[in-house]
Amino acid sequence: MRNDPQVIDLVIRAGIGERSAWDALVERYSPLIWSICRRWQLDRADTEDVSQAVWLRLMEQLDNLRDPAALPGWLATTTQRECCRVRRGRYRLADGQVPDAENLPDQRTPTAEDELLIAERHAALRGAIMDLPANCQRLLALLIAEPPVPYAEISARLGIAVGSIGPNRGRCLDRLRRHPAIAALIDAEAASAAAAP
């Protein structure tokens, strides 16, 4: 997905000031920024600050971006740097020193490539869900809602019997697994697992 023509087109159009292209970039890559902030264990206010800083930095640098296809990696790297800056500000040591990235509380700081893969998986999943029939979309949304929605309420909202929720869920998930984007992800992960030592 690195050379996605749609991303390249959006970056070029956003660079010449097209508002709808900018909005599409923000919608597409905000989950990437938020997922990186979650891994850095930032609270909501810090996450919003990091997100705003990243988008502002992109707005300033969009004309200087040499390879539009590299935008997802640029966003991931910039977000990690902003998260590190926020964490450093929060974790000042008693003697006034600032911990470096290796000493932050995270066990393993994910790389930009890790974050990009996660964002691509989320984008594929969102696309696959949008391709499901409306009844499957509603059912899955209710099943993953927070706080959990009781089956009796799901039954009442969707007009289906409580006993048919599980079978309907199974059929919807099967359709999701067969979606070309999800099937490709499953195959790629299986191949990667088989190639691992």
Residue, then its C-alpha position, 0 to 999 in steps of 0.5 A: m500500500r506504500n505506492d497507493p495512487q489514491v494517497i499520491d493523488l490526495v497529497i498532490r491535491a492537498g498540496i495545491g490547496e484542495r480542501s476536500a483532499w486535505d480532509a480525506l488525508v486527515e480522515r484516512y490517517s487520523p487513526l494511525i496517529w491516534s494508534i501511535c499515541r495509544r501505544w505511547q500511553l498518552d491521555r486524550a488531551d495529550t493525544e489531541d495535542v500530538s495530533q494537532a501538532v502533526w497535522l500542523r507540521l504536515m501543513e507546513q511541510l506538504d510542499n517539501l514532501r519529496d515522495p507523496a507515497a511516503l506520507p504514511g511513514w512521515l506521519a508515523t515518524t513525526t507522530q512518534r517524535e511528538c509522542c516522545r516530546v510529550r512523554r519527555g515533558r511529563y517524565r522529568l527526572a528528579d535531578g533535572q535530566v530527561p530520559d531518552a527514548e530507550n528509557l521510556p516506560d514502554q517495553r518496545t517502542p514500535t517502529a514507523e513500519d509497525e505503525l504503518l502496517i497497523a494503520e493499513r490493516h485498520a483501513a482494510l478492515r474499515g473498507a471491508i466493513m463498509d462493503l458488508p450489507a447494512n444489516c451486518q454493519r449494524l449487527l457488528a457495530l452493536l456487538i463491539a459497542e462499548p459499553p456492551v449492548p445486551y443481546a435482548e437490546i440488539s434483538a429489539r433494535l434489529g428486529i431479530a430473535v436473540g437466538s439468531i444473533g450468533p448465527n447472523r454474526g457468524r455469517c457476517l464474519d465469514r463474509l468479512r473474511r472472504h473480502p479480498a482485502i481481508a483475505a489478502l491480509i490473512d494470507a500475508e500474515a500466514a505467509s509471514a508466520a510460516a517464514a518466521p524461524 
